[in-house]
Amino acid sequence: MEKIIRIQRAEIKNLQNVRKGSIDFSKCKGCNANITGIYGQNGSGKTSFIRSVAMLRHLLSGASLKAEYVGRMTTGQSVTTLDFEFFLRNGGFTKLFYKVYLEKTTDPLELTEEKEAKEALVVSREILSYSALQDDRWSPTEKILEYKRSSPAVILPKAREKEFVGGKKNVLNEFQVTKGLASKLGTSFIFLKDTINVLNKHCKNHRFTGLITSLKEYAMRNLFIIENRDSGWINLNAGLPFSFKISEGSTFTMGTLIVALNKPSTIPQMHFKIVSRLISDMNRVLEKIIPGLTIKLKELGNQLIENGSMGVNVDLVSVRKDTEIPLRYESDGIKKIISVLHMLIETYNNPSMTLAIDELDSGIFEYMLGELLQSFEQGGEGQLIYTSHNLRPMELLDKNSVVVSTANPNNRYIRLRNIKTNNNTKNVFLRDIVLDGQSETIYEPTNIFEIKHAFRSLRQNTHAS
């Protein structure tokens, strides 16, 4: 049986404009594709949730927290909390619970040009627990490993020390070294490569090391986030980001390659091969989404690049009925579809894949977006989490596939209630914006007369200048 891991539940605290917000993904329809769209007013926490998944991926991968994450903490707060539950199917069924506390700290060793200490975000505490399905019942939740940056204890809970250390001082010293390394680098202790190496070498409980390794592999191989800053390249017509995952047996390549849009450019031969393969795969789907449209990486000759190796001079073009035009002249919506399409294809066909996309609807015609997401819900196998302002998919997706952000920073995400079988979810959402018929206010009201007055109040100043 193929190993499958999915995000089952998530709760975030003190992340940007979200004091507290939780989403239960197990309520989504179907046992195959798991699709969740987050809708709501601007500035109500949609992007914050996608960013929480990006931070989660960094932690589970054992990577250092990016410097920009310091600014994602809610103003006035000192600790950000991420609390995720995962469902693992691997022969049996297991629930994994990962809770991490991120704290802002000042590292005197990291100095700015003004010789001031630099702020950083570090893991102050993290807990990994599990529960297994046994005889059709879930076992009591049990801690696998806990880390406290400020605690002198290396292995927590203490009951695990015997299993992980075996009373050997040299092993305890190895864990002490990895704890110090995690603290210095701003990484997770549990998912740091060095910690896992020590566990694999000395831990007698192979189930625990297997669970830790499974989560790390999931983050590195099957969890992918496309943030809205990727759309900036498209909006500026500067470049087209190709998000992709290519598997070759047990190896894989995953990431984002950017090819210039505003003019022909020279790319390394390896990138040329990757993008050519992506385009070949995508065209089979693209011409069905946008009838008759395919894209092409047009070769314009070879050219030396900065490192002295030979590159390929290329231009991205779109093709309709044998007519080619530079892709830069197509709409932003078409470029956005092309940018994310390969990862959508991968997630559609891979039940272990989780893809989180911010502002999926950016520039995409609403009817096309609805058809695209409905096809995914009905036939896909992976997990898709997206944010959108376009409401058309609400009319097509199951009501439990829709999450709404609220005006309450202490309860940011809810599912719409009182939706009957024959109700149109979009219409219920728009009605309740006006009538406020949900458990939380889903739209912080504006006053058209106040808006007009604010514009008019500047009329005199404008004329005077």
N, C-alpha and C positions, 0 to 999 in steps of 0.2 A: 504494500500500500504506500502511495506517495506521501511524503511528509508535507503537511500543510500547516502554516501558521498565519493567523489573522488577528488584527486588532479587534477585540471584543467590546472593550469599554475604555473610555478615557475621561480623566478629570484633570483640569489645569487650574492653578491658583496663582494670582499675582503676575500674570503675563500681559504686558501692555494694558489694554483697557478691559481685561477680564480679571475681576477679583476672584470669581469662581465660575466654572462652567463644566458641565459633564455631558457626554454623549454615549448612549448605549447602542452599539452597532449590531448587537444580536437581535434587535427588533426589525432589522431590515428583511425584506421579503426573500424567500428562496434559499435553497441550500447550495446553490452554485454561485452565481454572481452576487456580490454584496456591494451595493451602490448606495452612497449617501451624499445628497446635495445639501449644502448649507446656504440658506438664503436669509436676507435681512437688510436693514438699513445700513448706509455707509457708516463706518466707524463703530460697528456693534460687535466686533470680535470674530468675524469670519476669517480674515487673514491671520489673526492671532492663533487660531486653531491650527492652520496649516503650518505655521512657524513652530508650533509646539511639536508637531510630528517631525519637522526637520531637526529640531534640537534632540528629540528622542533618537533619531537615527545616528546622530553624532555620538551620543552616549553609548548606545548599544554596539556601535562599531569600535568603541575604544579610542575614538578620536578626541583631540583637544577641542574644548568649546571655543567657538569663534569669538573674537574680541567684540564684534557687533552685538553679540547676545547680551552684553551688559546693559545696553540700552533698551532691551526688551522687557526688563523687569518693570512692574507697575511702579509709577512714581510714588515715593514715600514708603515703599516696602523694602525689606532687606532679604526676603527669601521667596523664591519662585518654586512651586511644587508641580511636578508632573507625576500622574498616577495612572498607569496603563495596565489593562488586563489583556492577555493574549489567549487564544484558543489554539492548542497544538494537537494535531492528529498525526500520530506516527506509530502505527500498530494499535496502540491504545489512545485514550483521550486524556489530555492534561490541560489545566488552566495555569497560566503563569501570571504572576502579579509583580509588577516592577514600579516601585515608588522612589522618586529621587527628589532631594531638596537641593536647590541651587542657591548659593549665597554669594553676594557681592563682597569682594575682599580687596584690600590694597596690598600689592606686592612691592615692597621697597627695593627689590632687586630689579624690577622692571621700571626704568626711569624714562620719562619723556624728555624732550629737548630742554624743557624748562626745569629739569631735575626734580620733578614732582613724581611721587609714587603713582603707578599706573593701576587703574581699577581692572579687576578681572572677575570672571564668574567661575566658581569652583563648586564641586560636589561636596556638600557638607555632610550629607547622609544619603544612603541608598539601601533599599531592602528588596531582595528578590525572594518571592515565596511561590508555593505551588499547591495544587490540589489535583488529585487523580480520580478518574471515574473507576469505581470498583463495585461490581455487583449492582450496576445501575444506580449507584449513589456516589456523590462526590465526597471524597475524604475531607476531614478537617484541614484547613489551610495551614501549611507548615513552612517556616522560614528555611530557605536554603543558605543564604548568606546575607549578612548585614555589614555595612561599613559606616563608621563615624569618624570623620576627619579629626575631631577634637579628642577622641577617646584614645587612651594608651593601649587599649586592647586591639589586637590586629584582626583576630577572627571572632566574629559575632554571628549568631549567639554562641555562648561558651560551649554549649553542647556539641557544636560542630568542630571545635578545635581538635578533638581526638580523631575524628574522621579525616580532617584535612591535614593535620600536622603529625598525628601519631606519636606525640610526645617527643619528637625530635627537634632539638634546639636549632639545628642548621636549617630545617624546613621553616620554622617560625621566623628565622632571620631572613629567609628568602621572601616570605610574605611581608615582612617589615620593610624590606627594600621596595617592593612593588607598591606598598601603601604610600611611601614617601614619594615615589615616582608619580603616582596618580595625583597626589596633592600638588606637586610642583607643575605638572603638565596641564592640570585642569581637566582631567579625564575621569571616567568612571573607574573605580577600583575593581569592581566585579568583572567588567568586560575588557579591562586592559589586557593586551596580548600577553604581557609578562605574568600576570596573575593566572591566566588560563594555562600557560605553560607549566607553572608550578603545580596547579591543580592536576593537570594531566599526568605529571610525573609522580605525584605523591598521594593524591586523594584516592581512597579505597572505595568511595561511593561513586561508581561510574555513571549512575543515573543523574546525579547532580551536575557533574561535569558535562554530561551530554545535553542537559537542559540549557545550561549556560552557553555552550557552544552553538546550540540550535538557534537561540535568540540572536547571537552575534552574527551567525551566517545569514539569518533572515534579514537583518538590517543591512548587511553588506551586499547581498545578492538579490533580495526581493522586496526591498522597501525603497521607493523612489519618490522624490518630492520635486515638483515644478513650481517655484515661487513666482509671483507676479513681476519681479524684477527682470525675469527672462523676456517678458513682453516688451520691455524697454528697448531692446535691440530692434524689435519689429516696428514699434511705434516711431522710432527714429529712422527707420529704413536703413539701419547701419549693418545689420547682420541677421541671419536666420539661425536660431539655436536648434540643433537637431538633438532631441533627447532620445536615448536609445539604450537597448540592451541586446547584445549579441552573444549567444552561447555556442561553444564548440566543445561538445562532449562534457567533461567535468569543469572546463574553464569557461570564463565569461568576461566580457568587456561591457561596462555600463558607465554612462556619464552623459555629458552634453558637449557637442562640437558646434562651434559657431563659424558659419561661412558668410563672408561679406555679401551684402545685397546691393549696396549703392554703386558698386563697380566691380569688374572682374578682379580676382585676387589669386594669389599663389598659396597653395596649401601643401603640407608634406604629403608624400606619396601614400603613407599609411593612412592618413586622414582621408585622402581621395578614395582609397579602397573601401574604407568604412562607410563613407557617405554614399558611394555608388551602390553598395549593398543595401543600405537603408532605403534609398530611393527605389531600387528594384522591388523590395518587399512592399513598400508603401503604395506604389502605383496601383497595385492590384485592388487595394481598398479605396484609394483616393478617387479613382475614376468612377466608383460606385456612389461615393458621397457627393462628389461634384461631377455629374455626368460629362464624360468626354475629356476631363482634365487629367493630364499626367505632368510630371516634372522631370527635368533632365539636368545632369551636371555636364555642361558642355566644356570639352577640353579645348584650350586655346594654345597648347604647346607647353614645353618644359622650361623651367627657370630655376636658377639657383636661389636658395633662401638663406637667411642670415647665418645659420650654423654651417653653411658650406655644402649641405646636401642638396640633391635635386628635388624640386617640388613640381607641382602641376598647376599651371595657370588655368583657372576655371571661371565659368559664369553660370549662375543658376537661371534656368529658363523654364517657362511653362509651355506646354504643348497642347493645342486644341486643333484637331483635324489637320495635322501636319503643319500648323502655323505656330512658329515659335516667337515668344516675346520674353524679354528679361523678367524674371520673377519679381523684381523690384516694383514693377508696374501693376502687379495684382493687388487685391484688397488685403488689408491687415487680417481680416477674418480667414482668408485662404492661407495666409502665411502662418497664422496661429494653429490651424488644423494640421498643416504640414509639420510644424514644430513639435507637436505632441503626439502625432499619429503613431509613430513606431512604438512608443510606450503604451499607448492605448491597445495596440494590436497585441503586444506582449502580455498585458494584463488580461485582455479578453481570453487568451488561450492558456494562461498559467494560473492555476488555482492557488498557488503559493504567493502570487504577486500582490503587493499593495501599492497603489499609485495615488498620491495626493496632489491635486492641481489647484492652484489659486487662480480665480477669475478665468475659468475655462471658457466662459462665454465671450470673452473679449473680442469684439468685432465679428462674431459668428452670427449668421442669420438665425433668428430664433426657431424657425420651423426646422431647419437643418439640425440645429443643436438638439431639439426634442427627438427627432428621428434617430440621431446618433446614440443618445443616451438610452432610448427605449430599446434599441437593438442590443446594446450592452447588457441591459438588465435582463432581457429575455434569453440571450444566448451566451453571455460571457461567463467566465469561470473564476476570475480574480476579484480583488476588492478595490473599488474606486471611491475615493473621497474627493469631492470638489466643492468650490464655492462659485456662486453665480449671482448675477443680478437679473438675468433673463429668466422670466417666470414660465415660459412655455413648457419646460420639462415637468413642471408640477402637474400639468394636465395629463401627462402620459405615464409617469412613474407611480409605483405603489405609494400610498400615503406614508408608510413607514420608512420610505427612502428619502423623506424630506425632513430636514431639521431647520428650525428657524432661530435666528439670533434675536435676542430681546433687548429692551432698553434698560434692563436691570443688570448692572455689572456683577452682582452677587449670584445671579442665576442666568447665565448668558445664553444657554441653548435649551430649547424645548421642542417637542413634537406637537403639531397641531392636534387639538382634541375636537371631539364632537363632529367628526367627519364620517358621514354615512356612505354606504356602498355607492350610491348614485350621485354623491357630491363631487363637484369639481374642486380639487385641492387649491388650485390657483384662485378661484372665485372666493373660497372660504378665507384664504389668506388676505386678499384685498378687502373683503368685507370686514374682517376683524381688525384691520389697520384702522378703519374708521370707527367701528363699534366697540373695539377693545374687548372682544369676546373670549380671549384666551386667559390662561392662568397668570401670564405675565404680559405687560404691554410690549407689543412687538414693533411699535413705531413711535418714536418720540415725536409728538405732534409739532408741526410748524403752522404758522398763521400767515396766510397769503397777504392779509392787510398789513401785517408788521413787515413782511418782506418788501412790499411795495413802498411802505413808508421809509424803510431803510435806504432803498434805492433813491427815492425822491429827496431824502434829506441831504444827499450829496450833490444834488443837481446844481445848487447855487455855487458850491465850491468848484464844481467842474467848469461852470460857465466863467467863473472869476479867473481861473487859471488859463 
